């Protein structure tokens, strides 16, 4: 009932920071949720008519390649409730919990004094995917993911504006796969 009430109150679009579809990685992040809880809420919000834009990344410190691919499996298992994606690789932001406690996460941050305005740092990990390995997983995901997640809008905030103006029923027209079928001229969507 909560999500139906949210919809009736005007909620049309949800940035769902799911981050990972792997239980161990969620615990490493101190995410305070489980894949079962995320699945339940993805389903409930979709049933209420709310657009789910899921955001996640590969390469959290300690994450293995197999665990990264379990995130992909989670998305595939929930694809009828996941409407669009914002996906990438882990960045070591200068003020995030990993940067503040690198030893806990097995990270070595490289802080270059010449980059005093940098918002994130280059880093290495003791275990798990390196930055370069996480990039390769992401590139493979980009080539092989569910085509319905590719929208012909580059900026995620535009999705909300589109929904506010036209409603959810017109959003399938923005999917790259639909553009191929209808003959519309697609643009490179990328991940948002």
C-alpha positions as CSV (number, residue, x, y, z in Angstrom):
1,X,0.0,0.0,0.0
2,X,2.9,2.4,0.7
3,X,4.0,2.5,-3.0
4,X,0.4,2.9,-4.2
5,X,0.0,5.8,-1.8
6,X,3.3,7.2,-3.1
7,X,2.0,6.9,-6.7
8,X,-1.3,8.6,-5.8
9,X,0.7,11.4,-4.1
10,X,2.5,12.1,-7.3
11,X,5.6,9.8,-7.3
12,X,6.3,8.8,-10.9
13,X,9.9,7.9,-11.0
14,X,12.3,6.3,-8.5
15,X,16.1,6.3,-8.5
16,X,16.7,2.9,-7.0
17,X,20.3,2.8,-5.6
18,X,20.6,-1.0,-5.6
19,X,24.4,-0.9,-6.1
20,X,24.9,-4.7,-6.2
21,X,22.8,-7.8,-6.6
22,X,25.2,-9.8,-4.4
23,X,24.5,-10.4,-0.7
24,X,28.2,-10.4,0.4
25,X,29.0,-7.2,-1.5
26,X,25.9,-5.5,0.0
27,X,27.2,-6.4,3.4
28,X,30.7,-5.1,2.5
29,X,29.0,-1.8,1.6
30,X,26.9,-1.7,4.8
31,X,24.0,-1.3,2.5
32,X,21.4,-2.5,5.1
33,X,19.2,-4.4,2.6
34,X,19.1,-7.7,0.9
35,X,18.3,-8.8,-2.7
36,X,15.0,-10.2,-1.5
37,X,13.9,-6.8,-0.1
38,X,15.1,-5.1,-3.2
39,X,13.2,-7.6,-5.4
40,X,10.0,-7.1,-3.4
41,X,10.2,-3.3,-3.7
42,X,11.1,-3.3,-7.4
43,X,8.0,-5.4,-8.0
44,X,5.7,-3.3,-5.8
45,X,6.8,0.0,-7.3
46,X,6.4,-1.3,-10.8
47,X,2.9,-2.7,-10.0
48,X,2.0,0.7,-8.6
49,X,3.0,2.3,-11.9
50,X,6.3,3.9,-10.8
51,X,9.2,3.9,-13.2
52,X,12.3,2.2,-11.6
53,X,15.7,3.6,-12.6
54,X,18.2,1.2,-11.0
55,X,21.7,2.5,-10.2
56,X,24.6,0.2,-9.5
57,X,28.3,-0.4,-10.2
58,X,31.0,-3.0,-10.6
59,X,34.2,-3.1,-8.7
60,X,33.4,-2.3,-5.1
61,X,36.6,-3.1,-3.2
62,X,36.7,-6.9,-2.5
63,X,34.1,-7.8,-5.2
64,X,35.1,-10.7,-7.4
65,X,34.2,-11.1,-11.1
66,X,31.6,-13.8,-10.1
67,X,30.0,-11.5,-7.6
68,X,29.9,-8.7,-10.2
69,X,28.1,-11.1,-12.6
70,X,25.6,-12.0,-9.9
71,X,24.5,-8.3,-10.0
72,X,23.8,-8.9,-13.7
73,X,21.8,-12.0,-12.9
74,X,19.8,-10.1,-10.3
75,X,18.9,-7.5,-12.9
76,X,18.0,-10.1,-15.5
77,X,15.8,-11.9,-13.0
78,X,14.0,-8.6,-12.3
79,X,14.0,-7.2,-15.8
80,X,10.2,-6.8,-15.9
81,X,10.4,-4.4,-12.9
82,X,13.7,-2.7,-13.9
83,X,12.8,0.0,-16.5
84,X,16.1,1.7,-17.0
85,X,19.7,1.7,-15.6
86,X,22.5,3.9,-14.4
87,X,25.5,1.6,-14.3
88,X,29.2,2.1,-14.1
89,X,32.3,1.2,-12.0
90,X,33.2,2.1,-8.4
91,X,34.8,5.5,-7.9
92,X,36.8,6.2,-4.8
93,X,35.2,9.6,-3.9
94,X,37.4,11.6,-1.6
95,X,34.7,11.8,1.1
96,X,33.0,8.4,0.8
97,X,33.3,5.8,3.6
98,X,35.9,3.8,1.7
99,X,38.2,6.8,1.3
100,X,37.8,7.6,5.0
101,X,38.7,4.1,6.1
102,X,40.7,2.5,3.3
103,X,42.3,-0.1,5.6
104,X,38.9,-1.6,6.4
105,X,38.2,-2.1,2.7
106,X,41.7,-3.2,1.6
107,X,42.2,-0.1,-0.5
108,X,45.3,2.0,-1.2
109,X,44.4,5.5,-2.4
110,X,46.8,7.5,-4.5
111,X,46.4,11.2,-3.6
112,X,48.3,13.4,-6.0
113,X,48.9,16.9,-4.4
114,X,48.7,18.4,-7.9
115,X,45.1,17.2,-8.1
116,X,43.9,19.1,-5.0
117,X,40.5,19.7,-6.5
118,X,40.0,16.1,-7.6
119,X,36.7,14.6,-6.3
120,X,38.0,11.0,-6.5
121,X,41.2,9.1,-6.3
122,X,43.0,6.4,-8.3
123,X,43.2,3.3,-6.1
124,X,44.3,-0.3,-5.9
125,X,42.7,-3.2,-3.9
126,X,44.2,-6.1,-2.0
127,X,41.4,-8.4,-3.1
128,X,38.8,-8.4,-5.8
129,X,38.5,-6.6,-9.1
130,X,41.0,-3.9,-10.0
131,X,39.8,-0.7,-11.7
132,X,40.7,-2.1,-15.1
133,X,39.0,-5.5,-14.4
134,X,35.9,-3.7,-13.3
135,X,35.9,-1.7,-16.5
136,X,36.2,-4.9,-18.5
137,X,33.2,-6.4,-16.7
138,X,31.2,-3.2,-17.4
139,X,32.2,-3.2,-21.1
140,X,31.0,-6.8,-21.4
141,X,27.8,-5.9,-19.6
142,X,27.3,-3.0,-22.0
143,X,27.5,-5.3,-25.0
144,X,25.3,-8.0,-23.6
145,X,22.5,-6.6,-21.4
146,X,18.8,-6.5,-21.8
147,X,18.1,-4.1,-24.8
148,X,15.0,-2.7,-23.1
149,X,17.2,-0.8,-20.7
150,X,18.7,1.3,-23.4
151,X,16.9,4.6,-23.5
152,X,17.4,7.3,-26.1
153,X,17.9,9.9,-23.4
154,X,21.3,10.4,-22.0
155,X,20.6,12.3,-18.8
156,X,18.5,10.4,-16.2
157,X,16.7,13.5,-14.9
158,X,15.2,13.9,-18.4
159,X,13.4,10.6,-17.9
160,X,11.5,12.1,-15.0
161,X,10.7,15.2,-17.1
162,X,9.4,12.9,-19.9
163,X,7.3,10.9,-17.5
164,X,5.9,14.1,-15.9
165,X,4.9,15.4,-19.3
166,X,3.8,12.3,-21.2
167,X,3.2,9.6,-18.5
168,X,4.6,6.0,-18.4
169,X,2.7,4.7,-21.4
170,X,5.0,6.7,-23.9
171,X,8.3,5.6,-22.3
172,X,8.6,2.4,-24.4
173,X,9.0,4.8,-27.4
174,X,12.3,5.8,-25.9
175,X,13.7,2.4,-25.7
176,X,16.5,1.8,-28.2
177,X,15.0,-1.6,-29.2
178,X,11.6,0.0,-30.0
179,X,13.3,2.6,-32.1
180,X,14.8,-0.1,-34.3
181,X,11.4,-1.7,-34.8
182,X,9.5,1.6,-35.4
183,X,12.2,3.0,-37.7
184,X,12.9,6.0,-35.4
185,X,16.3,7.5,-35.5
186,X,18.0,6.3,-32.3
187,X,20.7,8.1,-30.4
188,X,23.4,6.6,-28.3
189,X,22.0,6.2,-24.9
190,X,24.8,5.0,-22.8
191,X,24.2,4.4,-19.1
192,X,22.8,7.1,-16.9
